[in-house]
Amino acid sequence: MTTPPATSAPRLEEITAANLEAALGIRVRPEQEFAVSSVMKSLAEAYVHPGVAWPRLIVDGERPVGFLMAFLGIDWKADGSLVRSGLWRLNIAADEQGRGYGRFAVESVAEQIRDRGGEEMYVTWHPGDHGPENFYLGLGFRDTGERSEGETVGVLTLDRVRA
């Protein structure tokens, strides 16, 4: 089955009752499932982290093509000593990958962080085959050498993403 071409520029939509089912229907490729939590888990985490989590549905025309969740001003070490912002989750639908939606998502989160005065954007990823490491490195993220819950921590200086 061929996916219809994009009818407009992608956009972000706040998750609402009207688009909740569309968001929950976003599925990555099976071999990628180890590397990202489901939209359902992400929305549950957003519920318990209000004011920090920023979940959005990625839509192109009328098609839901992905989901992202940013973290904005999270207490990284849970002790008040380090506050960071970045991309918490990125789920691009299996049939929509390779069309620029991931880049759009990263740029959208970068814009939110810049608008809040941030100069760096963080992301974590699971190392290994079928993981997103090459995607993030290709966008200019660099490995900080840190690990968080077994994941690689990457950072991007935001002026490098600006379109």
Backbone as JSON, one array per atom type, in Angstrom:
{
  "sequence": "MTTPPATSAPRLEEITAANLEAALGIRVRPEQEFAVSSVMKSLAEAYVHPGVAWPRLIVDGERPVGFLMAFLGIDWKADGSLVRSGLWRLNIAADEQGRGYGRFAVESVAEQIRDRGGEEMYVTWHPGDHGPENFYLGLGFRDTGERSEGETVGVLTLDRVRA",
  "N": [[0.85, -1.19, 0.0], [0.62, 2.16, -0.87], [1.62, 5.16, 0.63], [-0.17, 8.19, 0.69], [1.02, 11.21, -0.89], [2.56, 13.97, 0.86], [0.48, 16.66, 1.81], [0.77, 19.12, 2.79], [2.89, 21.26, 4.77], [4.5, 19.64, 7.52], [3.12, 19.69, 10.84], [2.74, 20.41, 14.36], [0.52, 19.11, 16.77], [-1.25, 19.67, 19.75], [-1.93, 17.09, 22.1], [-5.13, 15.91, 22.28], [-8.54, 15.02, 23.19], [-9.69, 14.67, 20.73], [-7.66, 13.81, 19.0], [-6.4, 11.75, 20.26], [-6.66, 8.91, 19.81], [-5.47, 8.69, 17.29], [-2.85, 9.43, 17.95], [-2.18, 7.34, 19.7], [-2.11, 5.3, 17.9], [0.31, 5.43, 16.57], [3.06, 3.67, 15.48], [6.34, 2.45, 15.59], [8.85, 0.8, 13.54], [9.0, -2.77, 13.96], [11.61, -3.74, 14.67], [12.64, -1.54, 15.89], [11.41, -1.12, 18.26], [12.63, -1.69, 20.71], [14.04, 0.56, 21.27], [12.53, 2.78, 21.87], [9.89, 4.05, 23.88], [6.38, 3.29, 23.98], [3.71, 5.36, 22.66], [1.59, 5.42, 24.4], [2.8, 4.9, 26.94], [4.43, 7.15, 27.04], [2.54, 9.24, 27.15], [1.37, 8.68, 29.6], [3.57, 9.21, 31.25], [3.82, 11.92, 30.68], [1.55, 12.86, 31.91], [2.16, 12.53, 34.63], [4.25, 14.22, 34.88], [3.62, 17.06, 34.7], [4.04, 20.27, 33.19], [6.69, 19.86, 32.65], [6.9, 17.81, 30.75], [6.25, 17.78, 27.26], [4.19, 16.8, 25.13], [3.43, 16.02, 21.7], [1.55, 15.51, 18.71], [2.64, 14.66, 15.51], [1.69, 15.83, 12.45], [0.85, 15.55, 9.03], [-0.71, 17.16, 6.56], [-3.71, 15.66, 6.84], [-2.83, 13.39, 7.95], [-1.65, 11.52, 10.67], [1.69, 11.26, 11.49], [3.68, 10.88, 13.3], [4.98, 11.08, 16.68], [6.09, 13.14, 19.3], [7.85, 13.91, 22.3], [8.93, 16.37, 24.34], [11.21, 17.35, 26.96], [11.13, 19.93, 29.18], [13.03, 21.92, 30.99], [13.81, 20.0, 32.98], [14.74, 18.52, 36.08], [17.61, 17.21, 36.0], [19.39, 15.6, 37.57], [17.84, 15.13, 39.72], [18.26, 16.58, 42.01], [18.31, 19.28, 41.98], [20.62, 20.43, 41.0], [21.2, 20.48, 38.29], [19.66, 21.52, 35.43], [17.97, 20.63, 32.53], [16.9, 20.62, 29.06], [15.22, 18.97, 26.36], [14.79, 16.41, 23.83], [12.61, 13.92, 24.58], [11.11, 11.72, 23.71], [10.71, 10.19, 20.53], [8.77, 9.07, 18.08], [8.37, 7.94, 15.0], [6.05, 7.01, 12.63], [6.11, 3.74, 11.23], [5.71, 3.49, 8.39], [6.21, 6.06, 7.6], [8.79, 6.88, 7.92], [11.97, 8.31, 7.03], [11.23, 10.53, 5.58], [11.69, 13.05, 6.47], [10.34, 13.78, 8.78], [11.38, 13.22, 11.31], [13.57, 14.97, 11.49], [12.12, 17.37, 11.33], [10.76, 17.17, 13.78], [12.89, 17.31, 15.66], [13.86, 19.89, 15.06], [11.59, 21.37, 15.77], [11.39, 20.95, 18.55], [13.83, 22.07, 19.29], [13.3, 24.73, 18.64], [11.33, 25.35, 20.58], [12.88, 25.13, 22.9], [14.82, 27.12, 22.45], [13.1, 29.35, 22.43], [12.56, 29.49, 25.1], [14.87, 30.35, 26.13], [16.96, 28.55, 26.14], [20.13, 27.08, 25.26], [21.18, 24.68, 24.61], [20.33, 21.37, 23.59], [19.2, 18.29, 24.69], [19.31, 14.7, 24.29], [18.59, 11.23, 24.62], [19.68, 7.95, 23.7], [19.23, 4.49, 22.87], [21.97, 2.41, 22.41], [23.05, 0.46, 19.55], [22.16, -1.82, 16.84], [19.64, -0.78, 14.57], [18.87, 1.3, 16.16], [18.55, 4.85, 16.99], [20.98, 6.23, 16.84], [22.72, 7.03, 14.63], [21.02, 8.77, 13.27], [20.68, 10.9, 15.15], [23.37, 11.72, 15.53], [23.91, 12.52, 12.92], [22.44, 14.84, 12.77], [23.92, 16.54, 14.22], [24.17, 16.19, 16.97], [26.24, 15.4, 19.76], [27.95, 12.83, 21.46], [27.99, 12.93, 24.89], [29.43, 11.44, 26.62], [28.23, 10.7, 28.92], [25.96, 8.44, 30.58], [22.59, 7.51, 30.85], [20.42, 5.66, 32.57], [21.37, 3.45, 31.12], [21.39, 4.43, 28.55], [22.84, 6.35, 25.87], [23.84, 9.7, 26.25], [23.22, 12.56, 24.45], [24.12, 15.8, 23.15], [23.22, 18.9, 21.69], [24.3, 21.9, 20.33], [22.26, 24.6, 19.97], [22.31, 26.51, 17.86], [23.21, 25.1, 15.71], [21.11, 23.68, 14.63], [19.26, 25.42, 13.68], [17.21, 26.45, 11.07]],
  "CA": [[0.0, 0.0, 0.0], [1.41, 3.38, -0.98], [1.16, 6.27, 1.44], [-0.38, 9.37, -0.14], [2.04, 12.24, -0.7], [2.27, 15.05, 1.8], [-0.37, 17.69, 1.22], [1.14, 20.4, 3.38], [4.05, 21.14, 5.65], [4.13, 19.0, 8.78], [2.82, 20.58, 11.96], [2.53, 19.76, 15.64], [-0.78, 19.33, 17.41], [-1.37, 19.26, 21.14], [-2.72, 15.87, 22.24], [-6.46, 16.2, 22.8], [-9.48, 13.9, 23.03], [-9.99, 14.51, 19.3], [-6.59, 13.13, 18.26], [-5.76, 10.76, 21.13], [-6.58, 7.6, 19.15], [-4.45, 8.8, 16.23], [-1.54, 9.41, 18.6], [-1.94, 5.99, 20.23], [-1.91, 4.4, 16.77], [1.66, 5.57, 16.0], [3.93, 2.52, 15.76], [7.62, 2.39, 14.89], [9.13, -0.53, 12.99], [9.19, -3.75, 15.04], [13.0, -3.84, 15.1], [12.99, -0.31, 16.61], [10.61, -1.01, 19.49], [13.51, -1.74, 21.88], [14.73, 1.83, 21.43], [11.63, 3.88, 22.22], [8.67, 3.64, 24.56], [5.13, 3.52, 23.25], [3.04, 6.63, 22.87], [0.77, 5.29, 25.62], [3.66, 5.11, 28.11], [4.86, 8.55, 27.02], [1.44, 10.08, 27.62], [1.26, 8.45, 31.04], [4.66, 9.96, 31.87], [3.48, 13.34, 30.57], [0.52, 13.11, 32.92], [2.75, 12.62, 35.96], [5.28, 15.27, 34.84], [3.06, 18.27, 34.08], [4.92, 21.43, 33.21], [8.01, 19.45, 32.17], [6.68, 17.04, 29.52], [5.6, 18.53, 26.18], [3.86, 15.82, 24.09], [2.78, 16.55, 20.5], [1.34, 14.66, 17.56], [3.16, 15.22, 14.26], [0.66, 15.63, 11.44], [1.12, 16.08, 7.69], [-2.06, 17.19, 6.0], [-4.6, 15.08, 7.85], [-2.22, 12.13, 8.37], [-0.72, 11.48, 11.8], [2.91, 10.61, 11.01], [4.61, 10.65, 14.38], [4.74, 11.6, 18.02], [7.29, 13.56, 20.02], [7.66, 14.47, 23.63], [10.1, 17.09, 24.83], [11.28, 17.67, 28.38], [11.48, 21.34, 29.24], [13.42, 22.32, 32.34], [13.76, 18.87, 33.9], [15.8, 18.42, 37.09], [18.3, 16.05, 35.43], [19.96, 14.74, 38.61], [16.83, 15.04, 40.79], [18.74, 17.23, 43.23], [18.31, 20.72, 41.75], [21.93, 20.93, 40.58], [21.36, 20.52, 36.84], [18.39, 21.58, 34.71], [18.17, 20.45, 31.09], [15.74, 20.48, 28.18], [15.56, 18.21, 25.17], [13.84, 15.49, 23.22], [12.42, 12.77, 25.46], [10.64, 10.62, 22.89], [10.44, 10.44, 19.11], [8.2, 7.9, 17.42], [7.9, 8.22, 13.65], [5.33, 5.83, 12.16], [6.95, 2.87, 10.39], [5.55, 3.8, 6.96], [6.49, 7.48, 7.36], [10.19, 7.16, 8.18], [12.78, 8.69, 5.87], [10.57, 11.62, 4.86], [12.01, 14.34, 7.08], [9.54, 14.09, 9.96], [12.25, 13.21, 12.48], [14.29, 16.26, 11.47], [11.12, 18.38, 11.69], [10.51, 17.04, 15.22], [14.05, 17.84, 16.38], [13.86, 21.34, 14.87], [10.47, 21.93, 16.54], [11.78, 20.96, 19.96], [14.89, 23.08, 19.4], [12.65, 26.05, 18.64], [10.72, 25.52, 21.9], [13.94, 25.35, 23.89], [15.35, 28.46, 22.17], [12.11, 30.33, 22.87], [12.61, 29.53, 26.56], [16.19, 30.83, 26.5], [17.95, 27.48, 26.17], [21.19, 27.08, 24.25], [21.54, 23.3, 24.33], [19.23, 20.41, 23.53], [19.68, 16.96, 25.03], [18.56, 13.53, 23.87], [19.25, 9.97, 24.95], [19.32, 6.88, 22.78], [19.74, 3.14, 23.09], [22.95, 2.02, 21.39], [22.8, -0.82, 18.9], [21.56, -1.88, 15.51], [18.26, -0.31, 14.44], [18.62, 2.41, 17.06], [18.58, 6.16, 16.34], [22.25, 6.93, 17.02], [23.2, 7.69, 13.4], [20.11, 9.88, 13.01], [21.02, 12.03, 16.01], [24.72, 12.19, 15.2], [23.81, 13.2, 11.64], [21.86, 16.16, 13.0], [24.89, 17.35, 14.94], [24.31, 15.85, 18.38], [27.49, 14.73, 20.08], [27.93, 11.98, 22.64], [28.59, 13.64, 26.02], [30.16, 10.5, 27.46], [27.36, 10.32, 30.02], [24.94, 7.43, 30.35], [21.41, 7.67, 31.69], [19.65, 4.42, 32.53], [21.91, 2.6, 30.06], [21.31, 5.1, 27.26], [23.82, 7.37, 25.55], [23.34, 11.07, 26.35], [23.75, 13.44, 23.41], [23.8, 17.23, 23.29], [23.31, 19.69, 20.47], [24.28, 23.35, 20.47], [21.08, 24.88, 19.18], [22.49, 27.27, 16.62], [23.52, 24.15, 14.65], [19.87, 23.12, 14.07], [18.43, 26.5, 13.13], [17.04, 26.36, 9.6]],
  "C": [[0.89, 1.24, 0.0], [0.78, 4.46, -0.13], [0.96, 7.48, 0.54], [0.69, 10.41, 0.12], [1.58, 13.29, 0.3], [1.46, 16.13, 1.09], [-0.03, 19.07, 1.76], [2.39, 20.19, 4.21], [3.61, 20.44, 6.94], [3.91, 20.06, 9.86], [2.68, 19.75, 13.23], [1.15, 20.09, 16.16], [-0.68, 18.88, 18.86], [-2.22, 18.0, 21.19], [-4.02, 16.24, 22.93], [-7.33, 14.95, 22.67], [-9.74, 13.63, 21.56], [-8.9, 13.75, 18.54], [-5.87, 12.05, 19.08], [-5.62, 9.41, 20.44], [-5.55, 7.6, 18.03], [-3.05, 8.74, 16.83], [-1.21, 8.0, 19.09], [-1.69, 4.98, 19.12], [-0.53, 4.49, 16.14], [2.51, 4.38, 16.44], [5.2, 2.62, 14.94], [7.78, 1.0, 14.29], [9.39, -1.51, 14.13], [10.62, -3.82, 15.56], [13.47, -2.59, 15.86], [12.31, -0.22, 17.98], [11.47, -1.03, 20.75], [14.04, -0.34, 22.23], [13.83, 2.99, 21.86], [10.37, 3.34, 22.89], [7.46, 3.96, 23.7], [4.58, 4.91, 23.53], [2.21, 6.57, 24.15], [1.61, 5.52, 26.87], [4.1, 6.56, 28.18], [3.77, 9.47, 27.55], [1.19, 9.89, 29.11], [2.35, 9.22, 31.78], [4.4, 11.47, 31.79], [2.46, 13.74, 31.63], [1.13, 13.3, 34.31], [3.91, 13.63, 36.02], [4.73, 16.53, 34.17], [4.02, 19.44, 34.2], [6.33, 21.13, 32.74], [7.86, 18.74, 30.83], [5.88, 17.88, 28.53], [5.32, 17.56, 25.04], [3.11, 16.46, 22.93], [2.65, 15.46, 19.45], [1.91, 15.38, 16.34], [2.19, 14.83, 13.16], [1.12, 16.24, 10.12], [-0.19, 16.01, 6.93], [-3.02, 16.74, 7.08], [-4.01, 13.79, 8.42], [-1.37, 12.29, 9.62], [0.51, 10.68, 11.36], [3.91, 10.32, 12.13], [4.17, 11.3, 15.68], [6.08, 12.03, 18.59], [6.9, 14.0, 21.41], [8.98, 15.09, 24.04], [10.05, 17.11, 26.35], [11.82, 19.08, 28.45], [11.76, 21.73, 30.69], [13.35, 21.19, 33.35], [14.97, 18.92, 34.85], [16.55, 17.11, 36.8], [18.82, 15.08, 36.49], [19.03, 14.56, 39.81], [17.33, 15.62, 42.11], [18.83, 18.75, 43.09], [19.61, 21.27, 41.2], [22.08, 21.09, 39.08], [19.99, 20.46, 36.16], [18.68, 21.51, 33.22], [16.83, 20.37, 30.37], [16.16, 19.68, 26.95], [14.43, 17.36, 24.66], [13.78, 14.22, 24.05], [12.04, 11.55, 24.64], [10.44, 11.09, 21.46], [10.01, 9.13, 18.48], [7.7, 8.35, 16.05], [7.27, 6.92, 13.14], [6.18, 5.06, 11.15], [6.9, 3.26, 8.92], [5.91, 5.24, 6.6], [7.96, 7.84, 7.56], [10.94, 7.48, 6.89], [12.21, 9.83, 5.06], [10.78, 12.98, 5.5], [11.23, 14.67, 8.34], [10.36, 14.08, 11.25], [13.03, 14.5, 12.6], [13.33, 17.39, 11.87], [10.87, 18.36, 13.2], [11.66, 17.65, 16.02], [14.09, 19.36, 16.26], [12.75, 22.01, 15.67], [10.79, 22.0, 18.02], [12.87, 22.0, 20.19], [14.3, 24.49, 19.46], [12.0, 26.34, 19.99], [11.78, 25.85, 22.96], [14.56, 26.74, 23.7], [14.4, 29.54, 22.69], [12.09, 30.51, 24.38], [14.0, 29.92, 27.06], [17.28, 29.77, 26.53], [18.93, 27.57, 25.02], [21.64, 25.68, 23.87], [20.29, 22.43, 24.37], [19.82, 19.03, 23.77], [18.75, 15.89, 24.48], [19.3, 12.31, 24.4], [18.82, 8.94, 23.92], [19.93, 5.57, 23.22], [20.78, 2.86, 22.02], [22.52, 0.72, 20.73], [22.18, -0.69, 17.53], [20.1, -1.45, 15.59], [17.9, 0.8, 15.41], [18.83, 3.74, 16.33], [19.92, 6.89, 16.4], [22.71, 7.68, 15.78], [22.31, 8.87, 13.02], [20.51, 11.1, 13.84], [22.4, 12.58, 15.72], [24.71, 12.96, 13.88], [23.21, 14.59, 11.74], [22.79, 17.07, 13.8], [24.98, 17.1, 16.43], [25.67, 15.2, 18.58], [27.3, 13.95, 21.38], [28.65, 12.72, 23.76], [29.51, 12.74, 26.85], [29.36, 10.05, 28.67], [26.46, 9.16, 29.6], [23.8, 7.72, 31.32], [20.53, 6.44, 31.51], [20.07, 3.54, 31.35], [21.89, 3.21, 28.67], [22.43, 6.12, 27.12], [23.15, 8.74, 25.66], [24.03, 11.89, 25.27], [23.32, 14.87, 23.65], [24.03, 17.9, 21.94], [23.33, 21.16, 20.85], [23.24, 23.86, 19.49], [21.3, 25.69, 17.91], [22.8, 26.33, 15.45], [22.29, 23.57, 13.99], [19.07, 24.17, 13.33], [18.41, 26.43, 11.6], [17.27, 27.7, 8.93]]
}
